[in-house]
Amino acid sequence: MSRSVKLAGRLLRQVWNPVADLPVFLCPGILRFPSLSTSSRLQESRPQRLQASQQRHISSITSAAATVSPKVLVPLLEKLPQQCPGCGALSQIADKDSPGFYTPTRKSIRRYLEGGSSSSKKSAEDEIVRAALENVASVETGMSVADFSAPIKDDTSPPVCDRCHKLKHHEIGASIHHPSIQSIQDTIFESPFKYNHVYHVIDAADFPMSFIPGLHKLLNLTPQRSLNRRSKTGRFYHGKKTEVSFIITRSDLLAPVKTQVDSMMPYLRSVLRDALGRSGKDVRLGNIRCVSARQAWWTKELKEEIWKRGGGGWMVGKVNVGKSRLFHDIFPKGRSEKAKSLKKNNTTPITIKLESRLEGGQSIGWTPIESDATEHVENAEEATEVEALAASEATNQIAEAEALETSEAFEEDHELSDSLDTSTLLPPAPPEIDYPAMPLVSSLPGTTASPIRLSFGNGKGELIDLPGLSRGDLENYVQPQCRPTLVMKTRIVPTQQVIKPGQSILLGGFIRITPTTPDVIVLGYAFTPIHSHLTSTDKAIATQMHTRESNVENISLPETAKTIALAGTFYLKWDVTRERAGPITSRVAVNIKPDRLPYRILSTDILIEGCGWVELVAQVRKKPGEMAPVVKRCEGRQDEHERWLTEPEHDSEEIDPSWPSVEVFSPEGKFIASRRPMNAWLHIERKPTKGKLQGRPRKSMKGAKKNEKRRRAEA
């Protein structure tokens, strides 16, 4: 019995061990052993508690034996791709409800198994073309149609599994079991590259709720550079250097124009600094990218960075943040042939001397001919062929001896043991091609089931799409047919809603925002794909609890009403008077400083995880003692830059009684957070017109002909 079968048998008896409690789609290397169909003893002794989806070869034979014979299934599994190119799950024909399941009778799979022979069948058009060529060949001498063949379309690209097929064409599917951050950590630690780069993908729709806290410590990443100019630029852990970049995806949801999104970078950097906490106070944060795959904003620059950096690139983030969609645009496609041509076009003369020693001790030397010595090629052609043949034979002998020694050492070190050292969380890398199949893009949370590795640049680097971490599972409280509406796919243009005392905003009928400060009017702007409705608080509560029939649609499940709880009290504590006061504080108009105004405009953004945000704005009148005194000049000598006395700003973490507050109610009291306001409504309101975007206006031609005639007459 072969060594691989023995090793597989030992592993099969240990897979159900609770110590190896790992999802199979994250551990494809445990059970990748061929020739298991010959061992019937292992099938009988295998525990019944082992799930069918955990075995690709054995369980597929036992579960599908009623329809297809095992003699047909084993060759079928060998012809199928190792992984589904859409979700990365291990291919199997055992459990049709699990990722990676292939139906052998599907048309695309039959065509793939046949090697694309169906496309090479002769058609009536081919016969017409052949008959026409034969007529021409009978007239023209020297023309033959013996080598005539119709062009064959290459449709042998690897097919996707049934789950990806249904998601792509019918938008039907189930989410996978989301991995933990420890599984992602162990996967990255198995990287074969010395230099790695983690692209922490963050969604712009609920920024920064999709940020993963503590990622630096968990993955042993290079610490962020501080403001000190002597700070280190890199650090190695266990012989590997891993850096990180923050990629804010789907930035087209923030503003309609790229220039407006670029102007938000200081704001996004400050919000991310707040999310980092204490560790983000004194760091540079120069590794932030705000990209949009839909509008192709800054994706080309990011692709060039990936190409130049090489090594291992890891896409890390939560579900539905846009990792797979971004993967399509930043993966360097078609670069392997370019690298080969650059190597061929290198005309620098290089002299390499290879020496190999045979068993008898005789040494053979071989020096290739330089590129500029073309005049000696014809004379020494036979001698060069003989030397090259001898050198290749000697090199093959040495390589075979080294491979034999390596295999013997591997067998000694990895003899049948009781551990799972042969398991790997990282699947094998597929062969590199110029334009590989890209991962599937879907709004279903958890589409990617296993790491998807794609190489580029003739082994220069790899880009790996990892499964997404859990994001809160808000969709579990929503009706199945309404779950796709939770994902913001396009930019939202909201309407201004005036929330008076005693009123509330309902989002989707099950999330309620209620102001608690009396005699304060709050303006609301819902940047969410679910419908927002303004109504009285009593009606909002009844609609939220499914106790009142109304025209307001509640997309939540009936049992969600029992889980509604207070998510928190959020204060409108950020001052946006200068941005919201209009021409009163504008430098080109009245130019009154906000401290001298008798009121303040406060705002905050209420975040809904994975869905969007609601901008809340309120105007509060200042107390008599809160107004700043009139600006006066300093007494004494003045220099050319005059100094002015004003009240210094006092930063206090205590709650100000003048801050308006709102209460938010959601399922389980979760999925809600707040951030400093983005003022997205002002960006939508001030959208540049088409004429301004085109630049300088066209010169007026009124009276041009008269002026031209007058000029000619005077001349």
C-alpha positions in Angstrom: 0.0 0.0 0.0 1.4 3.4 -1.0 2.6 5.9 1.6 -0.1 8.5 0.6 -2.9 6.0 1.3 -1.4 5.2 4.7 -1.1 8.8 5.6 -4.6 9.5 4.5 -5.9 6.6 6.5 -4.3 8.0 9.6 -5.7 11.4 9.0 -9.2 10.1 8.4 -9.2 8.6 11.9 -8.3 11.9 13.3 -10.4 14.4 11.4 -13.4 14.1 13.7 -11.1 14.9 16.7 -12.5 18.0 18.5 -8.9 19.4 18.6 -9.1 20.0 14.8 -12.3 22.0 15.0 -11.8 23.9 11.7 -14.2 24.5 8.8 -13.3 22.3 5.8 -13.4 25.2 3.4 -10.5 26.8 5.4 -8.5 23.6 5.6 -8.4 22.1 2.1 -5.0 20.6 2.5 -6.0 18.0 5.1 -7.8 15.7 2.7 -6.1 16.3 -0.6 -5.0 12.7 -1.1 -5.7 10.6 -4.3 -6.3 6.9 -4.7 -8.6 6.6 -1.7 -11.2 4.6 -3.6 -9.2 1.4 -3.4 -9.3 1.3 0.4 -12.6 -0.1 1.4 -11.5 -0.9 4.9 -11.2 2.8 5.6 -14.7 3.4 4.4 -16.1 0.8 6.8 -14.1 2.1 9.8 -14.8 5.7 9.2 -17.0 7.3 12.0 -20.6 8.0 11.1 -20.4 11.5 12.7 -18.1 12.7 10.0 -20.0 15.0 7.6 -20.1 14.2 4.0 -18.9 17.6 3.0 -15.6 17.1 4.8 -14.5 14.3 2.4 -14.1 14.9 -1.3 -13.3 11.3 -2.5 -14.7 8.8 0.0 -18.0 10.4 1.1 -18.9 11.3 -2.5 -18.8 7.7 -3.5 -21.0 6.6 -0.6 -23.6 9.3 -0.9 -24.0 9.3 -4.6 -23.7 5.6 -5.2 -27.4 5.3 -5.8 -27.2 7.4 -9.0 -23.7 7.1 -10.3 -21.2 4.2 -9.9 -17.9 4.8 -8.0 -15.9 3.9 -11.1 -17.3 7.0 -12.8 -17.0 9.4 -9.9 -13.3 8.9 -9.2 -12.2 10.0 -12.8 -14.8 12.8 -12.6 -13.3 14.2 -9.5 -9.9 14.1 -11.0 -11.0 16.2 -14.0 -12.8 18.8 -12.0 -10.8 21.8 -10.8 -9.4 21.6 -7.3 -11.3 24.7 -6.2 -14.3 26.6 -7.4 -12.9 29.8 -9.1 -15.9 31.7 -7.9 -15.9 31.0 -4.1 -12.7 29.1 -3.6 -14.4 26.1 -2.0 -13.0 22.6 -2.4 -14.7 20.8 -5.3 -16.9 17.9 -4.3 -20.0 16.0 -5.6 -21.2 14.8 -2.2 -23.3 17.5 -0.5 -25.3 19.6 -2.9 -26.1 22.2 -0.2 -22.4 22.9 0.5 -20.1 25.2 -1.4 -18.0 23.5 -4.1 -20.7 21.0 -5.2 -20.7 20.2 -9.0 -23.6 18.6 -10.8 -22.0 16.4 -13.5 -25.0 16.7 -15.8 -24.8 20.5 -16.0 -24.1 21.8 -19.5 -21.0 23.9 -18.7 -19.5 21.1 -16.6 -20.0 18.5 -19.4 -18.4 20.9 -21.9 -15.5 21.4 -19.5 -15.0 17.6 -18.9 -15.1 17.0 -22.7 -12.4 19.6 -23.2 -14.5 21.9 -25.3 -15.2 19.3 -28.0 -18.7 20.4 -28.4 -17.6 23.7 -29.9 -15.4 22.0 -32.5 -18.3 20.3 -34.3 -18.7 21.2 -37.9 -21.6 23.5 -38.8 -23.3 24.3 -42.1 -21.3 27.5 -42.3 -18.1 25.6 -42.2 -19.2 23.5 -45.1 -20.2 26.5 -47.2 -16.7 28.1 -46.6 -15.0 24.8 -47.4 -17.0 24.4 -50.7 -16.1 28.0 -51.7 -12.4 27.4 -51.1 -12.5 24.2 -53.1 -14.1 26.0 -56.0 -11.3 28.6 -55.9 -8.6 25.9 -55.6 -9.9 24.2 -58.8 -9.3 27.5 -60.7 -6.2 28.8 -59.0 -3.2 26.5 -59.2 -1.0 26.0 -56.1 -3.9 26.5 -53.6 -4.9 23.7 -51.3 -7.6 23.5 -48.6 -6.2 20.4 -47.0 -5.1 22.4 -43.9 -8.4 24.2 -43.7 -9.9 24.1 -40.2 -12.5 26.3 -38.5 -11.3 28.4 -35.5 -12.1 26.6 -32.3 -13.4 28.7 -29.5 -11.6 28.1 -26.2 -14.5 27.6 -23.8 -12.6 25.2 -21.4 -12.4 27.8 -18.6 -13.0 26.2 -15.2 -16.7 26.2 -14.3 -18.1 27.5 -11.0 -19.9 25.3 -8.5 -23.7 25.1 -8.3 -23.8 27.6 -5.5 -21.9 30.2 -7.4 -24.0 29.4 -10.5 -27.2 30.1 -8.6 -25.8 33.3 -7.0 -24.7 34.6 -10.4 -27.8 33.9 -12.5 -30.6 33.6 -10.0 -29.3 35.5 -6.8 -30.2 32.4 -4.7 -27.8 31.0 -2.1 -26.9 30.7 1.6 -24.1 32.3 3.5 -21.1 30.2 4.6 -19.9 29.9 8.2 -17.8 33.0 8.7 -14.3 32.3 9.8 -12.8 33.8 13.0 -9.9 36.2 13.1 -7.7 33.4 14.5 -8.3 31.4 11.3 -7.3 34.4 9.2 -4.2 34.8 11.3 -3.1 31.2 10.9 -3.7 31.4 7.1 -1.5 34.5 6.7 1.2 32.9 8.9 1.5 30.1 6.2 2.5 32.6 3.5 5.3 31.3 1.4 6.6 34.9 0.8 9.1 36.8 3.0 7.5 40.1 2.2 3.7 40.3 2.7 1.2 43.2 2.6 -2.2 43.2 4.2 -4.9 45.3 2.5 -7.4 46.1 5.2 -10.6 46.7 3.2 -13.1 49.1 4.9 -16.5 49.9 3.6 -17.4 53.5 3.0 -21.1 52.9 3.6 -20.7 52.6 7.4 -17.2 53.8 7.8 -15.5 53.0 10.2 -17.8 50.2 11.6 -16.2 47.6 9.3 -12.8 48.4 10.8 -11.2 45.4 12.6 -9.7 46.6 15.9 -6.4 45.2 17.1 -5.4 43.9 13.6 -1.8 44.9 14.1 -1.3 42.8 17.2 -3.2 39.8 15.9 -1.3 39.5 12.6 2.1 40.8 13.8 2.0 43.6 11.4 4.6 46.3 11.1 3.6 49.1 13.6 2.4 52.4 12.1 5.1 55.0 11.6 5.0 57.7 14.3 5.4 61.4 13.6 9.0 61.1 14.7 11.3 61.3 11.6 13.6 58.6 13.1 10.8 56.1 13.4 11.5 52.7 11.8 10.0 51.8 8.4 9.7 48.1 8.9 10.1 45.2 11.3 10.5 41.4 10.8 8.5 38.8 12.8 9.6 35.2 12.5 11.7 36.0 9.4 8.8 37.7 7.6 7.9 41.4 7.1 4.1 42.2 6.9 2.9 45.7 6.3 -0.7 47.1 6.1 -2.6 49.6 4.1 -6.2 50.8 4.7 -8.4 50.6 1.6 -11.7 52.5 1.9 -13.8 50.9 -0.9 -17.0 52.1 -2.6 -16.1 55.7 -2.2 -18.6 56.7 -4.9 -21.2 56.3 -2.2 -19.9 59.4 -0.4 -20.0 62.0 -3.1 -20.8 62.2 -6.8 -17.5 63.6 -8.0 -14.0 62.3 -7.5 -12.6 65.7 -6.4 -15.2 65.9 -3.7 -14.1 62.5 -2.4 -10.5 63.5 -2.5 -11.3 66.6 -0.4 -12.7 64.2 2.3 -9.4 62.6 2.9 -8.5 64.7 6.0 -11.9 63.9 7.5 -11.5 60.1 6.7 -8.1 60.1 8.3 -9.4 61.8 11.4 -12.3 59.3 11.8 -9.9 56.4 11.3 -7.6 57.9 13.9 -10.5 58.0 16.3 -11.3 54.3 15.5 -7.7 53.3 16.2 -8.0 54.7 19.7 -5.0 55.5 21.8 -2.6 53.9 19.3 -3.7 56.2 16.6 -2.9 59.6 18.2 0.7 60.0 17.2 0.9 58.0 13.9 1.2 59.3 10.4 -1.6 57.3 8.7 -0.2 57.9 5.2 -1.2 54.4 4.1 -4.9 55.2 3.4 -6.4 54.8 0.0 -10.0 55.8 -0.9 -10.9 53.9 -4.1 -14.0 53.0 -6.1 -14.1 50.0 -8.3 -17.4 51.1 -9.9 -16.0 54.5 -11.0 -12.4 53.3 -11.3 -11.2 56.0 -8.8 -7.5 55.3 -7.8 -7.7 51.6 -8.8 -5.0 52.0 -11.4 -2.6 53.5 -9.0 -3.3 50.7 -6.5 -2.7 48.1 -9.2 0.7 49.5 -10.0 1.6 49.5 -6.3 0.7 45.8 -6.1 2.7 45.0 -9.2 5.8 46.9 -8.0 5.6 45.6 -4.5 5.2 41.9 -5.4 5.2 39.3 -2.6 2.0 38.2 -0.9 -1.0 40.5 -1.0 -3.8 39.6 1.4 -7.3 41.1 1.1 -8.6 41.2 4.7 -12.0 42.6 5.8 -15.5 41.9 6.9 -18.2 40.5 4.6 -19.8 42.7 1.9 -17.1 45.4 2.1 -16.3 45.0 -1.6 -13.1 42.8 -1.5 -14.0 40.6 -4.4 -15.2 43.5 -6.5 -12.0 45.4 -5.8 -10.0 42.2 -6.6 -11.2 42.4 -10.2 -9.8 45.8 -10.8 -6.5 45.8 -8.9 -5.2 42.3 -9.9 -2.4 42.8 -12.5 -3.7 40.8 -15.4 -1.7 40.0 -18.6 1.6 40.8 -17.0 3.4 37.5 -17.3 3.9 37.7 -21.0 5.2 41.3 -20.5 7.7 40.1 -18.0 8.9 37.4 -20.4 9.3 39.8 -23.2 11.4 42.1 -21.0 13.7 39.3 -20.2 14.0 38.4 -23.9 14.7 42.0 -24.9 17.5 42.3 -22.5 20.6 42.6 -24.8 23.2 43.0 -22.0 26.0 40.4 -22.6 25.9 37.9 -19.8 28.5 35.2 -19.4 27.5 32.3 -17.2 29.8 29.4 -16.4 28.2 26.2 -15.2 30.3 23.3 -13.8 28.9 19.9 -12.8 30.7 17.0 -11.5 29.9 13.4 -12.5 30.2 10.3 -10.4 33.7 9.5 -11.7 34.9 13.0 -10.6 35.1 14.4 -14.2 34.0 18.0 -14.3 32.1 19.5 -17.2 32.1 23.2 -17.9 29.7 25.1 -20.1 29.9 28.8 -21.1 27.0 30.2 -23.2 27.8 32.4 -26.2 27.4 36.1 -25.7 24.8 38.0 -27.6 27.3 40.1 -29.7 29.3 37.1 -30.9 27.1 36.1 -33.7 29.9 35.6 -36.2 31.1 32.5 -34.3 27.8 30.8 -34.1 27.9 29.0 -37.4 31.4 27.6 -36.9 30.9 26.4 -33.3 27.2 25.2 -33.6 27.9 21.5 -33.4 30.4 21.9 -30.5 27.9 24.0 -28.5 25.2 21.4 -29.0 27.4 18.7 -27.6 28.5 20.7 -24.6 24.9 21.8 -23.9 23.7 18.2 -24.1 26.4 17.0 -21.7 25.7 19.8 -19.3 22.0 19.2 -19.3 22.5 15.4 -18.6 24.8 16.2 -15.7 22.4 18.7 -14.3 19.5 16.3 -14.5 21.5 13.6 -12.7 22.3 16.1 -9.9 18.7 17.3 -9.7 17.4 13.7 -9.5 19.8 12.9 -6.7 18.8 16.0 -4.7 15.1 15.3 -5.2 15.6 11.7 -4.0 17.4 12.9 -0.9 14.7 15.5 -0.3 11.9 13.0 -0.6 13.6 10.5 1.7 14.2 13.2 4.3 10.5 14.3 4.0 9.4 10.7 4.6 11.6 10.4 7.6 10.4 13.7 9.1 6.7 13.1 8.2 6.3 9.5 9.0 2.8 8.3 10.0 2.3 10.3 13.2 -0.6 11.2 15.4 -0.6 14.9 14.6 -2.1 17.0 11.9 1.1 18.7 10.8 0.3 18.0 7.1 -2.9 20.1 7.2 -2.8 23.6 5.8 -5.2 26.4 5.9 -3.9 27.9 2.6 -4.9 26.0 -0.5 -2.4 25.2 -3.2 -1.7 27.9 -5.8 -3.2 27.3 -9.2 -1.0 27.6 -12.3 -0.5 31.1 -13.4 -2.3 32.4 -16.5 -2.5 35.9 -17.9 -6.3 36.3 -17.5 -7.6 34.0 -14.8 -11.1 33.6 -13.6 -12.0 36.2 -11.0 -13.9 35.6 -7.8 -17.6 35.9 -7.8 -19.2 39.2 -6.9 -22.5 39.0 -5.0 -24.4 40.9 -2.4 -24.8 37.8 -0.3 -22.7 38.1 2.9 -20.0 35.4 2.9 -19.8 34.6 -0.8 -16.1 33.7 -0.7 -15.8 30.3 1.2 -12.0 29.7 1.0 -8.9 31.7 0.2 -8.5 32.3 -3.6 -4.9 32.6 -4.7 -3.9 34.1 -8.0 -0.3 34.6 -9.1 1.1 37.3 -11.4 4.4 38.3 -12.9 5.8 34.8 -13.4 5.9 34.1 -9.7 6.7 37.7 -8.7 3.8 37.8 -6.3 0.3 36.6 -5.4 -3.0 38.3 -4.5 -5.1 36.3 -2.1 -8.8 37.0 -1.5 -9.7 35.8 2.0 -13.2 35.0 3.4 -14.9 37.9 5.1 -15.3 38.1 8.9 -18.8 38.4 10.4 -20.3 41.8 10.3 -23.1 41.6 12.8 -25.8 39.5 10.9 -28.4 42.2 10.7 -30.0 40.3 7.8 -31.1 37.5 10.2 -33.7 39.9 11.5 -35.1 40.8 8.1 -37.4 38.9 5.8 -35.5 36.8 3.2 -36.9 38.6 0.2 -35.9 42.0 1.6 -32.3 41.1 2.7 -30.7 42.3 -0.6 -32.1 45.8 0.1 -29.9 46.2 3.1 -26.8 46.6 0.9 -26.1 50.1 -0.4 -25.2 49.6 -4.1 -25.5 53.1 -5.4 -25.2 56.6 -4.0 -28.3 57.7 -2.1 -29.8 61.2 -2.6 -32.0 61.7 0.5 -34.7 64.1 1.3 -34.6 66.5 4.2 -36.9 65.4 7.0 -37.8 67.9 9.8 -38.2 66.0 13.1 -40.4 68.0 15.4 -40.9 67.2 19.1 -43.0 64.0 19.5 -41.9 62.6 16.1 -39.5 59.8 15.1 -37.9 58.4 12.0 -38.5 54.7 11.1 -35.9 53.0 8.9 -37.3 49.9 7.2 -40.0 49.9 9.8 -37.8 48.3 12.5 -35.1 50.8 13.4 -36.4 53.9 15.2 -34.6 57.2 15.9 -36.4 59.4 18.5 -35.1 62.9 19.6 -35.3 63.3 23.4 -34.5 67.0 23.8 -37.7 69.1 24.0 -38.2 72.3 22.0 -35.5 71.3 19.5 -36.1 70.7 15.9 -33.8 68.1 14.3 -33.1 67.8 10.6 -32.6 64.2 9.3 -31.0 62.9 6.1 -31.2 59.1 5.7 -28.3 57.8 3.5 -29.7 54.3 3.6 -31.1 52.0 0.9 -34.1 51.1 3.1 -37.0 53.4 3.2 -37.2 56.1 5.9 -40.5 57.4 7.2 -41.3 60.3 9.5 -44.3 59.8 11.8 -45.3 60.4 15.4 -43.5 58.4 18.1 -46.6 56.5 19.2 -47.3 55.3 15.6 -43.6 54.5 15.1 -43.5 52.3 18.2 -46.7 50.4 17.1 -45.3 49.9 13.6 -42.0 48.7 15.0 -43.6 46.2 17.3 -46.0 44.8 14.6 -49.1 45.9 16.6 -50.5 48.4 14.1 -51.6 48.1 10.5 -50.3 50.9 8.4 -49.0 51.7 5.0 -45.5 51.8 6.3 -43.7 48.6 5.4 -41.9 46.7 8.1 -39.3 44.5 6.5 -38.4 42.7 9.7 -39.5 39.3 10.7 -42.5 39.1 13.1 -40.3 37.6 15.9 -37.9 40.6 15.6 -40.4 42.7 17.6 -39.5 40.8 20.8 -35.8 41.7 20.4 -36.1 45.4 19.9 -34.0 47.2 22.5 -32.3 50.6 23.1 -29.0 50.7 21.3 -27.9 53.9 23.1 -28.4 57.6 23.5 -26.3 59.6 21.0 -25.5 63.3 21.4 -25.2 65.9 18.6 -21.9 67.2 20.0 -19.9 68.2 16.9 -20.1 71.9 16.0 -20.7 72.5 12.2 -21.7 76.1 12.5 -19.2 77.3 10.0 -20.2 74.7 7.4 -24.0 75.1 7.9 -24.5 78.8 8.6 -24.2 79.7 4.9 -23.2 83.2 3.8 -23.1 84.5 7.4 -19.8 82.7 8.1 -18.5 82.6 4.5 -15.2 84.4 3.9 -16.5 85.9 0.7 -19.7 87.2 2.2 -20.5 88.6 5.7 -17.5 86.7 7.3 -18.8 86.6 10.8 -16.9 84.2 13.1 -19.0 81.4 14.5 -18.1 82.3 18.1 -19.9 85.7 17.7 -23.2 84.1 16.6 -26.0 83.7 19.2 -26.5 80.1 18.2 -24.6 76.9 17.4 -25.4 74.2 14.8 -24.6 70.7 16.1 -24.5 67.5 14.2 -23.7 63.8 14.3 -23.9 60.7 12.0 -25.8 57.6 13.2 -24.3 54.5 11.6 -26.2 51.4 10.7 -23.9 48.4 10.3 -23.6 47.4 6.7 -26.5 49.6 5.6 -25.5 53.3 5.7 -25.9 56.3 8.0 -28.3 59.0 9.0 -27.1 62.6 9.3 -28.7 64.6 12.1 -28.4 68.4 12.5 -29.9 70.7 15.1 -29.6 74.4 15.9 -29.2 75.3 19.6 -29.3 78.9 21.0 -26.4 79.9 23.1 -26.7 81.1 26.7 -25.8 84.7 27.4 -22.4 83.6 28.9 -21.5 81.3 26.1 -21.1 84.0 23.4 -17.5 85.1 22.7 -16.7 88.7 23.4 -16.1 91.2 20.6 -12.7 90.8 19.1 -10.3 93.6 20.2 -6.7 94.4 19.5 -3.9 93.9 21.9 -2.5 96.8 23.8 1.1 97.6 23.4 3.4 97.4 20.5 2.1 95.6 17.4 4.2 93.9 14.7 3.2 93.6 11.1 1.2 90.5 11.9 -1.3 91.8 14.5 -2.4 89.6 17.3 -6.0 89.1 18.3 -7.5 88.0 21.6 -10.3 85.5 21.5 -11.6 82.9 23.9 -9.6 79.7 23.7 -11.5 76.6 22.8 -12.1 74.3 25.8 -12.1 70.6 24.9 -14.1 68.6 27.5 -15.1 65.0 27.5 -18.0 65.7 29.8 -21.5 65.8 28.4 -22.7 69.3 27.7 -26.4 69.8 28.8 -27.0 71.9 25.7 -26.2 69.0 23.4 -29.4 67.6 21.8 -29.7 63.8 22.1 -31.5 61.1 20.2 -32.4 57.5 21.2 -32.0 54.7 18.7 -33.9 51.4 19.0 -32.7 48.3 17.0 -32.8 44.5 17.2 -30.9 43.3 20.3 -29.8 46.9 20.7 -26.9 46.3 18.3 -25.7 47.3 14.8 -25.7 51.1 15.8 -22.8 53.5 16.3 -22.0 57.2 15.8 -19.2 59.3 14.3 -18.3 62.9 13.7 -20.4 64.3 10.8 -19.3 64.0 7.2 -21.7 66.7 6.0 -22.6 64.6 3.0 -25.8 66.5 2.4 -23.7 69.6 1.7 -21.7 67.7 -0.9 -24.8 66.6 -2.7 -26.3 70.1 -2.5 -23.2 71.6 -4.0 -22.7 69.2 -6.8 -20.8 71.0 -9.6 -22.7 71.6 -12.8 -21.6 70.2 -16.1 -20.4 73.6 -17.3 -18.1 74.1 -14.3 -16.6 70.6 -14.7 -15.7 71.3 -18.3 -13.6 74.3 -17.3 -13.3 77.6 -19.1 -16.6 78.7 -20.8 -16.7 79.2 -24.6 -16.0 82.7 -25.9 -19.0 84.7 -27.0 -19.2 85.2 -30.8 -21.8 87.9 -30.6 -21.0 90.7 -33.2 -17.9 88.8 -34.4 -18.8 89.2 -38.1 -19.5 93.0 -37.8 -16.2 93.5 -36.0 -14.3 91.5 -38.6 -15.9 93.6 -41.5 -15.1 96.8 -39.7 -11.5 95.7 -39.2 -11.1 94.9 -42.8 -12.6 98.2 -43.9 -10.2 100.2 -41.7 -7.3 98.2 -43.1 
